[in-house]
Amino acid sequence: MFCAISGEPPKVPLVSKKSGLVYEQRLIHKYINDNGKDPVTGDTLELDDLIEIKSSPKTAVPRPPQHSSIPSLLTSLQNEYDAIILETFTLKKHYDNLRQELAHALYANDASARVIARLLNERDQAREALASIQGTIGAGPSSSRAAQDVEMSDSAHGENGSNAALTSANGLPADIVDKIDSTAQRLSSQRRAKAKRKAPDAYATQATVPNFAEVQKLPSMHHAKPAGVSCLALSADGSVVVTGGNDKNVQVYDRKEDQVLATLKGHSKRITQVAITGISDAPIGSEAATDAAVLPSYIVSASEDGKVKVWEPSGATGAKAQAYALSSTSEAHKSEVTGVDIHPSEAFYGSAGRDGTISFRSLADGSDLLLINADLGDSYESFAFHPDGQLAATGTSAGAIRIWEVKSGANASTIQTELPGRVSSLHFSENGYYLAAASEEGKQVEVWDLRKLTAVGKLAIEEEGKTGVSAVRFDPSLQFLAVTTDSINVYANKSWNHLVKLEGLERLTGLAWDAKDGSVVVSSLDRTVRSFSTAA
């Protein structure tokens, strides 16, 4: 289309109703206002006689030729090229920003999905563990917040018949399961009878514990290089103390005769834990039948060399005769063995290592009964049997406590503590209701009520120094909880009130209560074993 006046394509085209000619709006409006007629035909023409043409696309006005020379053409091409490069750069930058935002969104979505999946898995495991532990202990969560001193149900002390056969299929042998059940029932009845008796007059009380003082010191234990007693265990009558040392040896010491009965050699690295038989049946305040020391039937030692050794009385006599000889050696663990304990039935022992395995082996012949490798990614730092023998506990390097069913080897429950670092010390109370846990990396102790699976005590040790908690132990009378760091702190059971702090010590490593009189026995890296009591 071309304007009838200018001969050029109109920007706003209008057509005349009368003549049908096309005009540029700007020109025709001016002509009509000046003359009042059609510029071509001369007929009378008004603005209402014009109709705007709606064209699509809009008519493009041709540009006058500019590229009349090669330099002008090159300049135009350079400008076009620069414009394209700038536009490409802008688009690429926008693309990179969008890609980075998308990557962040996908990562956040994936992390959220993994957290949700882990939480759901932990929730399901916690539900299963809670149901299992309630069935094992024989009591559900109590509606009362106050702990009641009631005996655990007999259902927790063994299921016979088909149930024993079921667990023996995937767990311990049937004869061992029978021993576990019978031991649990026997100890339960003994505990009920013991609860009706009071501790003897000579036994420590909450009133006399603040008067504790050092009554015995055994110096120069083990070798001087490398120096230090790393752990200890005390016999049922308190007459024999068994210690493990940094010198790779185990010593058996007669406290009455003040002499070393045996030095047991065979480990190639530091001794981490020792355990002895006869503790489970020890009555409170019992005295030895004779003046001679009553030797434990078995001594079990664990070491950083990954081995567990069982020692038994040799029967040899004479001044230089060894009281114990090696009975068996276990190499079930592939790394350091950090925990060992003898089952209350005294038919087998359990050990745990940093390789994430738990081993149950016969005391009599060292045969393998059960190896638990739950593949949970754990590194175990401590191990303890429940007083009734139905359960066991392991402390992990991640600050958790795992409760295990001994007969089947199943993980019954997992307790996540607030301890700083690895759970390096565990101990059950004599009635089996409480479990105390501590870490060498801090000065905190947590006490858990197994009937409710709740923390009923959180103790903070207030003292200077970098040494954390090395050991925690309940006393046999259920009156006290002792904690060792660079000092000995004794707390009242249930109320957890602080009773006494015995200072002037350092680098304590082991702790035991003497069931005879309620005295405290500790070992130290200064090669000493000390006893604290109210007796002069």
C-alpha positions as CSV (number, residue, x, y, z in Angstrom):
1,M,0.0,0.0,0.0
2,F,1.1,3.5,-0.9
3,C,-0.2,6.9,0.1
4,A,-2.0,8.7,-2.8
5,I,-0.5,12.0,-1.7
6,S,3.2,11.1,-0.9
7,G,3.6,7.9,-2.8
8,E,5.3,6.2,0.2
9,P,4.1,3.4,2.5
10,P,1.9,5.0,5.1
11,K,2.6,4.6,8.8
12,V,-1.1,4.9,9.8
13,P,-3.0,4.0,6.6
14,L,-6.6,5.4,6.1
15,V,-8.9,4.6,3.1
16,S,-11.6,6.8,1.7
17,K,-15.2,5.5,1.6
18,K,-15.9,7.5,-1.5
19,S,-12.8,7.0,-3.7
20,G,-11.2,3.9,-2.1
21,L,-7.8,5.6,-2.1
22,V,-5.3,5.0,0.6
23,Y,-3.8,8.0,2.4
24,E,-1.3,8.7,5.3
25,Q,-3.4,9.8,8.3
26,R,-1.2,12.8,9.0
27,L,-1.3,14.1,5.4
28,I,-5.0,13.5,4.7
29,H,-6.2,15.0,7.9
30,K,-4.2,18.2,7.2
31,Y,-5.5,18.4,3.6
32,I,-9.2,17.9,4.7
33,N,-8.9,20.5,7.4
34,D,-7.4,23.0,4.9
35,N,-9.5,22.2,1.8
36,G,-12.5,20.0,2.9
37,K,-12.3,17.8,-0.3
38,D,-10.5,14.7,-1.7
39,P,-7.0,15.7,-2.9
40,V,-7.2,13.4,-5.9
41,T,-10.9,13.4,-7.1
42,G,-11.8,16.9,-5.8
43,D,-15.0,15.5,-4.2
44,T,-16.1,16.8,-0.9
45,L,-14.5,14.7,1.8
46,E,-14.9,14.7,5.6
47,L,-12.9,13.0,8.4
48,D,-15.9,10.6,9.0
49,D,-15.5,9.3,5.5
50,L,-12.1,7.9,6.4
51,I,-11.6,4.3,7.8
52,E,-8.3,3.2,9.4
53,I,-6.8,0.1,7.9
54,K,-5.7,-2.5,10.6
55,S,-2.7,-4.2,9.0
56,S,-0.6,-6.9,10.5
57,P,2.3,-6.7,10.7
58,K,2.6,-3.0,10.8
59,T,3.9,-1.6,7.6
60,A,7.6,-1.2,7.9
61,V,9.0,2.0,6.5
62,P,12.0,1.2,4.3
63,R,15.3,2.6,5.6
64,P,17.2,4.8,3.3
65,P,20.4,3.1,2.0
66,Q,23.3,3.7,4.3
67,H,25.9,1.1,3.2
68,S,27.1,3.1,0.3
69,S,30.7,2.1,0.8
70,I,32.7,-0.8,2.1
71,P,33.9,0.9,5.3
72,S,30.2,1.7,6.2
73,L,29.3,-1.9,5.5
74,L,32.2,-3.2,7.7
75,T,31.1,-0.9,10.5
76,S,27.6,-2.2,10.3
77,L,28.7,-5.8,10.4
78,Q,31.1,-5.1,13.4
79,N,28.2,-3.5,15.3
80,E,26.0,-6.4,14.6
81,Y,28.7,-8.9,15.7
82,D,29.3,-6.9,18.9
83,A,25.6,-7.0,19.7
84,I,25.4,-10.7,19.1
85,I,28.5,-11.4,21.4
86,L,27.0,-9.3,24.2
87,E,23.7,-11.0,23.9
88,T,25.4,-14.4,24.0
89,F,27.4,-13.5,27.0
90,T,24.3,-12.3,28.9
91,L,22.4,-15.5,28.0
92,K,25.3,-17.7,29.1
93,K,25.6,-15.9,32.4
94,H,21.9,-16.2,33.0
95,Y,22.2,-19.9,32.1
96,D,25.0,-20.5,34.6
97,N,23.0,-18.8,37.4
98,L,20.0,-20.9,36.7
99,R,22.1,-24.1,36.7
100,Q,23.7,-23.2,40.0
101,E,20.3,-22.5,41.6
102,L,19.0,-25.8,40.3
103,A,22.0,-27.7,41.7
104,H,21.5,-26.1,45.1
105,A,17.8,-26.9,45.0
106,L,18.5,-30.6,44.1
107,Y,21.1,-30.9,46.8
108,A,18.8,-29.5,49.5
109,N,16.0,-31.8,48.3
110,D,18.3,-34.8,48.4
111,A,19.6,-33.9,51.9
112,S,16.1,-33.5,53.2
113,A,15.0,-36.8,51.7
114,R,18.0,-38.6,53.4
115,V,17.3,-36.9,56.7
116,I,13.6,-37.9,56.6
117,A,14.5,-41.4,55.7
118,R,17.0,-41.7,58.5
119,L,14.6,-40.3,61.0
120,L,11.8,-42.6,59.9
121,N,14.3,-45.5,60.2
122,E,15.4,-44.5,63.7
123,R,11.7,-44.0,64.7
124,D,10.9,-47.5,63.5
125,Q,13.9,-49.0,65.2
126,A,13.1,-47.1,68.4
127,R,9.5,-48.5,68.4
128,E,10.7,-52.0,67.8
129,A,13.5,-51.7,70.5
130,L,11.0,-50.2,73.0
131,A,8.6,-53.1,72.5
132,S,11.4,-55.6,72.7
133,I,13.0,-54.1,75.8
134,Q,9.6,-53.9,77.5
135,G,9.0,-57.5,76.8
136,T,12.5,-58.5,78.0
137,I,12.5,-56.5,81.2
138,G,8.9,-57.3,81.9
139,A,7.6,-53.8,82.5
140,G,6.4,-51.0,80.3
141,P,6.8,-47.3,80.7
142,S,5.4,-46.2,84.0
143,S,2.9,-43.4,84.3
144,S,4.5,-42.4,87.6
145,R,7.7,-40.3,87.3
146,A,9.0,-41.6,90.6
147,A,11.0,-44.9,90.4
148,Q,9.5,-47.6,92.4
149,D,11.6,-50.3,94.2
150,V,9.9,-53.3,92.8
151,E,11.5,-56.5,91.5
152,M,11.5,-57.1,87.8
153,S,8.9,-59.5,86.6
154,D,9.8,-63.2,86.4
155,S,9.0,-63.1,82.7
156,A,12.3,-61.2,82.3
157,H,14.2,-64.0,83.9
158,G,13.8,-66.6,81.2
159,E,11.4,-68.1,78.8
160,N,11.5,-71.9,78.6
161,G,10.3,-74.5,76.1
162,S,9.7,-73.4,72.6
163,N,11.1,-69.9,73.2
164,A,14.5,-71.2,74.3
165,A,14.6,-73.4,71.2
166,L,13.8,-70.4,69.0
167,T,16.6,-68.3,70.4
168,S,19.1,-71.2,70.3
169,A,18.5,-71.6,66.5
170,N,20.0,-68.2,65.8
171,G,21.8,-67.3,69.0
172,L,23.5,-69.2,71.8
173,P,23.3,-73.0,72.1
174,A,20.3,-74.5,73.9
175,D,22.3,-75.6,77.0
176,I,23.8,-72.1,77.4
177,V,20.2,-70.6,77.1
178,D,19.1,-73.0,79.9
179,K,21.9,-71.8,82.1
180,I,21.0,-68.2,81.4
181,D,17.4,-68.8,82.4
182,S,18.2,-70.8,85.5
183,T,20.8,-68.2,86.6
184,A,18.3,-65.3,86.1
185,Q,15.7,-67.1,88.2
186,R,18.2,-67.9,90.9
187,L,19.6,-64.4,91.1
188,S,16.2,-62.9,91.1
189,S,15.1,-64.9,94.1
190,Q,18.4,-64.1,95.9
191,R,17.9,-60.4,95.2
192,R,14.4,-60.5,96.7
193,A,15.8,-62.2,99.8
194,K,18.8,-59.7,99.9
195,A,16.4,-56.8,99.7
196,K,14.9,-57.8,103.0
197,R,18.3,-57.8,104.7
198,K,20.2,-54.7,105.8
199,A,23.9,-54.2,105.2
200,P,26.0,-55.2,108.2
201,D,27.1,-52.5,110.7
202,A,30.6,-52.4,109.4
203,Y,29.4,-51.5,105.9
204,A,29.6,-47.9,104.7
205,T,26.6,-45.6,105.0
206,Q,25.7,-42.2,103.6
207,A,26.6,-40.8,107.0
208,T,30.1,-42.4,107.1
209,V,31.1,-42.0,103.5
210,P,32.1,-38.3,104.0
211,N,34.7,-39.7,106.5
212,F,36.5,-41.8,103.9
213,A,40.3,-41.8,104.1
214,E,43.1,-43.8,102.6
215,V,43.5,-47.1,104.5
216,Q,45.8,-49.1,102.2
217,K,48.3,-48.2,99.4
218,L,50.0,-50.8,97.2
219,P,52.9,-49.1,95.4
220,S,55.1,-50.2,92.6
221,M,52.5,-52.4,90.9
222,H,53.6,-53.6,87.4
223,H,56.7,-52.4,85.7
224,A,58.0,-48.9,85.5
225,K,58.3,-48.8,81.7
226,P,55.7,-48.2,80.5
227,A,54.3,-47.3,83.9
228,G,50.7,-47.5,85.1
229,V,47.9,-49.7,86.2
230,S,45.2,-49.5,83.5
231,C,42.4,-51.5,85.1
232,L,41.5,-53.6,88.1
233,A,38.9,-56.1,89.4
234,L,38.3,-57.2,93.0
235,S,37.4,-60.6,94.2
236,A,34.0,-61.3,96.0
237,D,35.6,-61.3,99.5
238,G,37.9,-58.4,98.7
239,S,41.0,-60.4,99.5
240,V,42.4,-60.6,95.9
241,V,42.8,-57.7,93.5
242,V,43.6,-58.4,89.8
243,T,45.2,-55.6,87.8
244,G,46.0,-55.0,84.2
245,G,48.9,-52.7,83.3
246,N,50.4,-50.7,80.5
247,D,53.3,-53.1,80.7
248,K,51.1,-55.8,78.9
249,N,50.9,-57.9,82.1
250,V,48.2,-59.0,84.5
251,Q,49.0,-59.2,88.2
252,V,47.1,-61.2,90.9
253,Y,47.7,-59.7,94.3
254,D,46.8,-61.1,97.8
255,R,45.7,-58.1,99.9
256,K,45.8,-60.0,103.1
257,E,49.3,-61.4,102.7
258,D,50.5,-58.3,100.8
259,Q,52.2,-60.3,98.0
260,V,51.9,-60.9,94.3
261,L,50.5,-64.3,93.6
262,A,51.0,-64.3,89.9
263,T,52.2,-62.2,87.0
264,L,50.4,-63.3,83.9
265,K,52.3,-62.6,80.7
266,G,51.2,-63.2,77.1
267,H,49.6,-60.0,75.7
268,S,51.6,-57.9,73.4
269,K,50.0,-54.6,74.1
270,R,48.4,-52.6,77.0
271,I,45.7,-54.4,79.1
272,T,42.4,-52.6,78.7
273,Q,40.1,-54.6,81.0
274,V,40.1,-57.5,83.5
275,A,37.2,-59.5,84.9
276,I,37.0,-62.3,87.5
277,T,34.5,-64.9,88.5
278,G,32.5,-65.1,91.8
279,I,31.2,-61.5,91.8
280,S,27.6,-62.2,91.0
281,D,26.9,-64.4,94.0
282,A,28.9,-62.3,96.5
283,P,26.7,-61.4,99.5
284,I,27.0,-58.0,101.0
285,G,29.3,-57.9,104.0
286,S,30.5,-61.5,103.5
287,E,33.7,-62.6,105.1
288,A,36.2,-65.1,103.8
289,A,35.8,-68.6,105.2
290,T,39.5,-68.8,105.9
291,D,42.4,-66.5,106.4
292,A,43.8,-67.5,103.1
293,A,42.7,-65.6,100.0
294,V,39.9,-67.2,98.0
295,L,41.2,-67.2,94.4
296,P,38.7,-66.6,91.6
297,S,38.0,-69.6,89.4
298,Y,38.8,-67.7,86.2
299,I,40.5,-64.4,85.3
300,V,39.7,-62.8,81.9
301,S,42.0,-60.2,80.4
302,A,41.5,-58.0,77.3
303,S,44.1,-56.1,75.5
304,E,44.8,-53.6,72.7
305,D,46.4,-56.5,70.8
306,G,42.9,-57.7,69.9
307,K,43.1,-60.8,72.1
308,V,41.2,-62.0,75.1
309,K,42.9,-64.5,77.4
310,V,41.3,-66.7,80.1
311,W,43.5,-67.8,83.1
312,E,42.6,-70.5,85.6
313,P,44.3,-71.6,88.8
314,S,47.3,-73.8,88.1
315,G,47.3,-75.8,91.3
316,A,51.0,-75.2,91.6
317,T,52.5,-74.6,95.1
318,G,55.7,-73.1,96.3
319,A,57.1,-69.7,96.8
320,K,57.8,-69.0,93.1
321,A,54.9,-71.0,91.7
322,Q,52.5,-69.2,89.4
323,A,48.9,-69.4,90.9
324,Y,47.4,-69.1,87.4
325,A,48.0,-70.6,84.0
326,L,46.7,-69.7,80.6
327,S,43.5,-71.6,79.7
328,S,42.5,-70.2,76.3
329,T,43.0,-67.3,73.9
330,S,40.4,-65.6,71.7
331,E,41.3,-63.8,68.6
332,A,37.7,-63.0,67.6
333,H,38.3,-59.3,67.3
334,K,40.3,-57.6,64.5
335,S,41.3,-54.6,66.5
336,E,41.5,-53.4,70.2
337,V,39.3,-55.2,72.7
338,T,37.8,-52.4,74.9
339,G,35.4,-54.2,77.1
340,V,35.1,-57.6,78.7
341,D,32.7,-59.1,81.4
342,I,31.9,-62.5,82.8
343,H,28.3,-63.6,82.5
344,P,26.6,-64.1,85.9
345,S,26.2,-67.9,85.1
346,E,30.0,-68.0,84.9
347,A,29.6,-70.3,81.9
348,F,30.9,-67.8,79.4
349,Y,32.2,-64.3,79.0
350,G,31.5,-61.5,76.6
351,S,33.9,-59.0,74.9
352,A,33.5,-56.0,72.6
353,G,36.0,-54.3,70.3
354,R,36.5,-51.3,68.2
355,D,35.9,-53.4,65.1
356,G,32.2,-53.4,65.9
357,T,31.9,-57.0,67.0
358,I,30.7,-58.7,70.2
359,S,32.0,-62.2,71.1
360,F,30.6,-64.7,73.6
361,R,33.0,-67.6,74.4
362,S,33.0,-70.4,76.9
363,L,35.1,-70.0,80.0
364,A,35.8,-73.6,80.3
365,D,37.3,-74.4,76.9
366,G,37.3,-71.0,75.1
367,S,35.0,-72.3,72.4
368,D,33.1,-69.8,70.3
369,L,29.4,-69.5,71.3
370,L,28.2,-66.5,69.4
371,L,29.8,-63.6,67.4
372,I,27.6,-60.6,67.0
373,N,28.4,-58.4,64.0
374,A,25.3,-56.3,63.5
375,D,27.0,-54.2,60.8
376,L,25.7,-51.0,62.4
377,G,28.9,-49.0,61.8
378,D,29.7,-49.0,65.5
379,S,33.0,-48.9,67.3
380,Y,32.5,-50.3,70.8
381,E,34.3,-48.7,73.8
382,S,32.9,-50.6,76.7
383,F,30.9,-53.7,77.6
384,A,28.9,-55.0,80.6
385,F,26.4,-57.8,81.4
386,H,23.1,-57.0,83.2
387,P,23.1,-58.5,86.7
388,D,20.4,-61.1,85.7
389,G,22.3,-62.1,82.6
390,Q,19.5,-61.6,80.1
391,L,20.9,-58.4,78.6
392,A,24.2,-56.8,77.8
393,A,25.2,-53.2,77.1
394,T,27.9,-51.7,74.8
395,G,29.0,-48.1,74.7
396,T,29.9,-46.8,71.2
397,S,32.3,-44.2,70.0
398,A,29.4,-42.0,68.8
399,G,28.0,-41.5,72.3
400,A,25.3,-44.2,72.1
401,I,24.5,-47.2,74.3
402,R,23.2,-50.4,72.7
403,I,21.3,-52.9,74.7
404,W,21.5,-56.5,73.5
405,E,19.5,-59.6,74.2
406,V,22.1,-62.1,75.2
407,K,20.3,-65.3,74.2
408,S,19.6,-64.2,70.6
409,G,22.2,-61.6,70.1
410,A,19.6,-59.1,68.9
411,N,19.8,-55.4,69.4
412,A,17.0,-54.7,71.9
413,S,17.3,-51.0,72.2
414,T,19.6,-48.0,71.5
415,I,20.0,-45.1,73.9
416,Q,21.5,-41.9,72.6
417,T,23.3,-40.1,75.4
418,E,24.4,-36.5,75.7
419,L,27.9,-37.5,76.7
420,P,30.8,-35.7,75.0
421,G,32.5,-38.4,72.9
422,R,32.7,-42.1,73.3
423,V,31.0,-44.1,76.1
424,S,34.0,-45.6,77.7
425,S,32.5,-46.8,81.0
426,L,29.3,-48.7,81.8
427,H,27.9,-50.3,84.9
428,F,24.5,-51.7,85.9
429,S,23.2,-51.3,89.4
430,E,22.9,-54.5,91.4
431,N,19.1,-54.7,91.1
432,G,19.3,-54.1,87.3
433,Y,17.2,-51.0,87.2
434,Y,19.8,-48.4,86.5
435,L,22.7,-48.1,84.0
436,A,25.4,-45.6,84.6
437,A,27.5,-44.3,81.6
438,A,30.4,-42.0,81.3
439,S,33.0,-40.8,78.8
440,E,36.8,-40.3,79.2
441,E,36.4,-37.1,77.0
442,G,34.3,-35.2,79.6
443,K,33.4,-34.9,83.2
444,Q,29.7,-36.0,82.9
445,V,27.9,-39.1,84.0
446,E,24.4,-40.1,83.0
447,V,22.2,-42.6,84.9
448,W,19.4,-44.3,82.9
449,D,16.3,-46.0,84.3
450,L,15.9,-49.1,82.1
451,R,12.3,-49.5,83.2
452,K,11.4,-46.2,81.5
453,L,14.3,-45.7,79.2
454,T,14.8,-42.2,80.6
455,A,17.8,-40.4,82.1
456,V,17.1,-40.1,85.8
457,G,20.4,-38.5,86.7
458,K,22.9,-36.3,85.0
459,L,26.0,-35.6,87.1
460,A,28.6,-33.0,86.3
461,I,32.0,-33.4,88.0
462,E,33.3,-29.9,89.0
463,E,37.0,-29.9,89.1
464,E,40.0,-28.6,87.2
465,G,42.2,-30.6,84.9
466,K,41.8,-32.3,81.6
467,T,41.2,-35.9,82.8
468,G,37.7,-37.1,82.1
469,V,35.7,-39.9,83.8
470,S,37.7,-43.1,83.8
471,A,35.2,-45.4,85.6
472,V,31.7,-45.5,87.2
473,R,30.5,-48.2,89.6
474,F,27.4,-48.8,91.8
475,D,28.1,-50.4,95.1
476,P,26.6,-53.8,95.9
477,S,24.3,-52.3,98.6
478,L,22.6,-49.9,96.1
479,Q,23.5,-46.9,98.3
480,F,26.2,-45.3,96.2
481,L,27.5,-44.5,92.8
482,A,31.3,-43.8,92.6
483,V,33.0,-41.9,89.8
484,T,36.7,-41.5,89.2
485,T,38.6,-38.7,87.4
486,D,41.6,-37.2,89.0
487,S,39.6,-37.6,92.2
488,I,36.9,-40.0,93.6
489,N,33.4,-38.6,93.8
490,V,30.7,-40.6,95.6
491,Y,26.9,-39.9,95.1
492,A,23.8,-41.1,96.9
493,N,21.8,-43.6,94.8
494,K,18.4,-42.3,93.6
495,S,18.8,-38.8,94.9
496,W,22.2,-38.4,93.3
497,N,23.3,-36.0,96.0
498,H,27.1,-35.5,96.2
499,L,28.4,-37.1,99.4
500,V,32.2,-36.9,99.3
501,K,35.1,-35.9,97.0
502,L,38.5,-37.6,97.7
503,E,41.2,-35.4,96.2
504,G,45.0,-35.6,96.1
505,L,44.9,-38.2,93.4
506,E,45.6,-38.2,89.7
507,R,45.2,-40.3,86.6
508,L,42.9,-42.8,88.1
509,T,42.1,-45.7,85.8
510,G,40.1,-48.4,87.7
511,L,37.4,-48.6,90.3
512,A,35.8,-51.3,92.5
513,W,33.7,-51.6,95.6
514,D,34.6,-54.0,98.3
515,A,31.5,-56.0,99.1
516,K,32.8,-56.8,102.5
517,D,32.8,-53.3,104.1
518,G,31.8,-50.9,101.3
519,S,35.3,-49.5,100.8
520,V,36.5,-48.1,97.5
521,V,39.5,-49.5,95.7
522,V,41.1,-47.5,92.8
523,S,44.1,-47.9,90.5
524,S,46.3,-45.2,88.9
525,L,48.9,-44.6,86.3
526,D,51.3,-43.9,89.1
527,R,51.5,-47.7,89.6
528,T,49.5,-47.7,92.8
529,V,46.3,-49.4,94.1
530,R,44.7,-47.5,96.9
531,S,41.8,-48.3,99.3
532,F,39.5,-45.8,101.0
533,S,37.3,-46.6,103.9
534,T,36.1,-45.2,107.3
535,A,38.1,-47.9,109.1
536,A,41.5,-46.9,110.6
